[in-house]
Amino acid sequence: MTAWVRGRVQGVGFRWYTRANALRIGGLTGFATNLGDGRVQVVAEGPRGHCAALLDWLRGEDTPGQVTGVTEIWDTARGGYPGFEIR
């Protein structure tokens, strides 16, 4: 699953909290990275239910900053991520 998170999501610890929640959910690999246009891109691979739980968190009220929208796509996992990283 790849998600693009819009709003005030840079400079507020958003990537750190995303990684922490991915680790809390468990079974996920991937990364969270800032994009030049102010969004955060989140790539998560693992069981679909675990990815959906992370997506629910991204859309929830418990995120740092202020999320105004999340767009996601689902695709076949490509692998190659050793864990869940902040980039």
N, CA, C and O of each residue as an XYZ file, in Angstrom:
348
protein
N       0.844     -1.164      0.000
C       0.000      0.000      0.000
C       0.892      1.231      0.000
O       1.849      1.323      0.769
N       0.566      2.166     -0.867
C       1.246      3.457     -0.872
C       0.206      4.519     -0.571
O      -0.858      4.550     -1.189
N       0.516      5.395      0.387
C      -0.395      6.468      0.766
C       0.344      7.796      0.685
O       1.527      7.894      1.009
N      -0.382      8.806      0.248
C       0.116     10.175      0.231
C      -0.743     10.979      1.189
O      -1.960     11.074      1.026
N      -0.091     11.558      2.194
C      -0.797     12.259      3.261
C      -0.614     13.760      3.063
O       0.510     14.252      2.970
N      -1.737     14.483      2.999
C      -1.734     15.926      2.793
C      -2.078     16.653      4.094
O      -2.708     16.095      4.993
N      -1.650     17.903      4.164
C      -1.951     18.748      5.315
C      -0.669     19.294      5.910
O       0.348     19.396      5.225
N      -0.717     19.643      7.179
C       0.493     20.089      7.891
C       1.115     18.856      8.524
O       0.880     18.538      9.690
N       1.927     18.166      7.705
C       2.464     16.867      8.124
C       3.993     16.807      8.066
O       4.583     15.751      8.297
N       4.622     17.917      7.763
C       6.080     17.962      7.799
C       6.521     18.875      8.934
O       5.900     19.903      9.201
N       7.603     18.481      9.594
C       8.130     19.278     10.699
C       7.372     19.088     12.002
O       7.518     19.888     12.926
N       6.559     18.030     12.088
C       5.755     17.784     13.294
C       5.957     16.370     13.842
O       5.199     15.928     14.705
N       6.969     15.662     13.350
C       7.226     14.300     13.807
C       6.354     13.242     13.139
O       6.260     12.116     13.629
N       5.721     13.594     12.031
C       4.775     12.683     11.390
C       5.428     11.374     10.944
O       4.869     10.298     11.156
N       6.605     11.462     10.330
C       7.283     10.235      9.870
C       7.664      9.355     11.054
O       7.519      8.134     10.984
N       8.147      9.951     12.137
C       8.539      9.193     13.323
C       7.344      8.453     13.894
O       7.435      7.262     14.192
N       6.215      9.150     14.050
C       5.011      8.512     14.591
C       4.455      7.452     13.637
O       3.914      6.436     14.075
N       4.592      7.693     12.338
C       4.148      6.688     11.371
C       4.961      5.409     11.534
O       4.406      4.310     11.554
N       6.280      5.558     11.652
C       7.136      4.382     11.864
C       6.774      3.694     13.174
O       6.654      2.469     13.213
N       6.598      4.460     14.246
C       6.251      3.880     15.547
C       4.945      3.089     15.460
O       4.839      2.013     16.048
N       3.967      3.599     14.747
C       2.695      2.890     14.616
C       2.825      1.671     13.724
O       2.178      0.655     13.977
N       3.642      1.746     12.691
C       3.881      0.570     11.847
C       4.524     -0.544     12.678
O       4.161     -1.712     12.537
N       5.472     -0.186     13.541
C       6.120     -1.174     14.403
C       5.146     -1.712     15.453
O       5.188     -2.896     15.790
N       4.269     -0.847     15.971
C       3.270     -1.271     16.960
C       2.291     -2.266     16.334
O       1.939     -3.273     16.948
N       1.859     -1.976     15.118
C       0.941     -2.870     14.404
C       1.634     -4.197     14.116
O       1.035     -5.263     14.256
N       2.885     -4.123     13.716
C       3.696     -5.321     13.458
C       3.491     -5.886     12.068
O       2.463     -5.661     11.429
N       4.491     -6.623     11.613
C       4.402     -7.309     10.333
C       4.498     -6.411      9.115
O       4.168     -6.839      8.009
N       4.947     -5.163      9.294
C       5.022     -4.220      8.182
C       6.460     -3.834      7.890
O       7.273     -3.676      8.801
N       6.758     -3.686      6.621
C       8.018     -3.103      6.181
C       7.681     -1.964      5.241
O       6.566     -1.884      4.725
N       8.645     -1.085      5.017
C       8.429      0.036      4.108
C       9.102      1.282      4.626
O      10.155      1.215      5.259
N       8.479      2.441      4.352
C       9.096      3.700      4.752
C       8.079      4.831      4.747
O       6.986      4.719      4.192
N       8.482      5.927      5.388
C       7.758      7.200      5.338
C       8.774      8.259      4.948
O       9.863      8.319      5.517
N       8.420      9.097      3.977
C       9.343     10.113      3.488
C       8.609     11.414      3.194
O       7.453     11.404      2.770
N       9.287     12.529      3.420
C       8.741     13.830      3.054
C       8.868     14.035      1.555
O       9.869     13.644      0.955
N       7.868     14.640      0.952
C       7.906     15.008     -0.455
C       8.081     16.514     -0.575
O       7.734     17.264      0.337
N       8.615     16.943     -1.689
C       8.898     18.357     -1.906
C       7.669     19.248     -1.902
O       7.789     20.454     -1.688
N       6.495     18.687     -2.132
C       5.268     19.498     -2.185
C       4.560     19.589     -0.838
O       3.445     20.106     -0.761
N       5.199     19.090      0.236
C       4.624     19.201      1.571
C       3.893     17.967      2.052
O       3.498     17.900      3.217
N       3.703     16.986      1.183
C       3.042     15.747      1.593
C       4.058     14.779      2.191
O       5.267     14.972      2.071
N       3.541     13.732      2.840
C       4.353     12.609      3.288
C       3.873     11.383      2.524
O       2.675     11.108      2.454
N       4.821     10.656      1.954
C       4.515      9.395      1.270
C       4.826      8.253      2.227
O       5.891      8.217      2.844
N       3.887      7.324      2.344
C       4.052      6.157      3.194
C       3.890      4.917      2.322
O       2.866      4.741      1.661
N       4.904      4.063      2.325
C       4.848      2.778      1.624
C       4.881      1.696      2.694
O       5.803      1.651      3.509
N       3.875      0.826      2.693
C       3.798     -0.247      3.694
C       3.512     -1.561      2.985
O       2.607     -1.655      2.156
N       4.300     -2.573      3.326
C       4.090     -3.922      2.815
C       3.925     -4.861      3.990
O       4.607     -4.737      5.007
N       3.018     -5.794      3.836
C       2.727     -6.773      4.872
C       1.315     -7.272      4.678
O       0.708     -7.015      3.638
N       0.778     -7.980      5.654
C      -0.601     -8.455      5.546
C      -1.563     -7.287      5.315
O      -1.413     -6.217      5.904
N      -2.541     -7.512      4.454
C      -3.465     -6.440      4.088
C      -4.131     -5.802      5.311
O      -4.281     -4.581      5.367
N      -4.525     -6.607      6.273
C      -5.159     -6.065      7.473
C      -4.237     -5.147      8.253
O      -4.693     -4.169      8.845
N      -2.949     -5.448      8.261
C      -1.979     -4.610      8.965
C      -1.790     -3.291      8.220
O      -1.711     -2.226      8.832
N      -1.717     -3.378      6.879
C      -1.622     -2.150      6.076
C      -2.866     -1.292      6.266
O      -2.772     -0.069      6.366
N      -4.036     -1.936      6.315
C      -5.291     -1.206      6.516
C      -5.312     -0.540      7.888
O      -5.836      0.565      8.027
N      -4.754     -1.191      8.897
C      -4.696     -0.596     10.234
C      -3.821      0.658     10.225
O      -4.162      1.656     10.860
N      -2.700      0.610      9.509
C      -1.846      1.794      9.408
C      -2.577      2.897      8.648
O      -2.509      4.064      9.034
N      -3.263      2.544      7.588
C      -4.034      3.525      6.829
C      -5.113      4.162      7.694
O      -5.326      5.372      7.623
N      -5.792      3.369      8.506
C      -6.796      3.914      9.430
C      -6.156      4.919     10.385
O      -6.729      5.973     10.662
N      -4.957      4.584     10.891
C      -4.262      5.507     11.788
C      -3.921      6.805     11.046
O      -4.097      7.893     11.594
N      -3.434      6.697      9.800
C      -3.097      7.890      9.021
C      -4.304      8.809      8.863
O      -4.161     10.031      8.826
N      -5.485      8.221      8.770
C      -6.716      8.994      8.588
C      -7.373      9.394      9.911
O      -8.358     10.133      9.914
N      -6.847      8.921     11.007
C      -7.470      9.135     12.311
C      -7.127     10.473     12.934
O      -6.442     11.307     12.342
N      -7.619     10.650     14.138
C      -7.445     11.894     14.890
C      -6.160     11.918     15.711
O      -5.823     12.955     16.284
N      -5.434     10.802     15.783
C      -4.282     10.666     16.670
C      -2.954     10.971     15.984
O      -1.898     10.701     16.555
N      -2.981     11.528     14.773
C      -1.745     11.820     14.062
C      -1.215     13.191     14.470
O      -1.990     14.076     14.832
N       0.112     13.369     14.412
C       0.654     14.700     14.687
C       0.356     15.640     13.525
O       0.098     15.187     12.410
N       0.390     16.921     13.775
C       0.103     17.889     12.723
C      -1.384     17.931     12.432
O      -2.215     17.760     13.323
N      -1.701     18.160     11.171
C      -3.104     18.226     10.768
C      -3.241     17.589      9.392
O      -2.791     18.152      8.394
N      -3.859     16.423      9.342
C      -4.071     15.710      8.085
C      -5.357     16.230      7.458
O      -6.413     16.237      8.090
N      -5.251     16.666      6.202
C      -6.442     17.129      5.485
C      -6.917     16.110      4.453
O      -8.015     16.240      3.912
N      -6.103     15.106      4.179
C      -6.522     14.075      3.240
C      -5.462     13.010      3.060
O      -4.269     13.259      3.234
N      -5.920     11.815      2.708
C      -5.023     10.693      2.439
C      -5.526     10.004      1.176
O      -6.702      9.656      1.070
N      -4.628      9.815      0.232
C      -4.927      9.071     -0.984
C      -4.058      7.825     -0.972
O      -2.864      7.909     -0.683
N      -4.639      6.665     -1.282
C      -3.840      5.440     -1.261
C      -4.094      4.621     -2.522
O      -5.131      4.731     -3.175
N      -3.100      3.796     -2.831
C      -3.252      2.774     -3.863
C      -2.767      1.461     -3.268
O      -1.868      1.432     -2.428
N      -3.371      0.394     -3.715
C      -2.974     -0.948     -3.300
C      -2.343     -1.634     -4.493
O      -2.849     -1.538     -5.611
N      -1.236     -2.327     -4.260
C      -0.529     -2.998     -5.336
C       0.135     -4.246     -4.762
O       0.125     -4.468     -3.552
N       0.696     -5.033     -5.625
C       1.428     -6.226     -5.218
C       2.726     -5.819     -4.528
O       3.442     -4.943     -5.012
N       3.024     -6.446     -3.413
C       4.261     -6.150     -2.683
C       5.464     -6.464     -3.554
O       5.492     -7.473     -4.259
N       6.458     -5.588     -3.497
C       7.688     -5.770     -4.279
C       8.842     -6.273     -3.420
O       9.826     -6.793     -3.944
N       8.725     -6.121     -2.109
C       9.780     -6.585     -1.209
C      10.991     -5.674     -1.233
O      10.993     -4.620     -1.870
N      12.018     -6.106     -0.524
C      13.269     -5.366     -0.516
C      13.416     -4.362      0.617
O      14.425     -3.660      0.682
N      12.440     -4.276      1.507
C      12.548     -3.371      2.642
C      12.944     -4.188      3.874
O      12.240     -5.128      4.243
N      14.070     -3.834      4.514
C      14.527     -4.622      5.665
C      13.702     -4.388      6.925
O      13.735     -5.212      7.840
N      12.983     -3.314      6.991
C      12.166     -2.962      8.154
C      11.291     -1.795      7.757
O      10.992     -1.619      6.576
N      10.875     -1.000      8.719
C      10.112      0.206      8.412
C      10.985      1.399      8.743
O      11.354      1.600      9.900
N      11.317      2.191      7.737
C      12.315      3.250      7.868
C      11.709      4.645      7.733
O      10.625      4.827      7.179
N      12.434      5.604      8.251
C      12.171      7.014      7.981
C      13.194      7.426      6.947
O      14.395      7.219      7.122
N      12.712      8.004      5.883
C      13.638      8.477      4.837
C      13.566      9.979      4.729
O      14.267     10.573      3.909
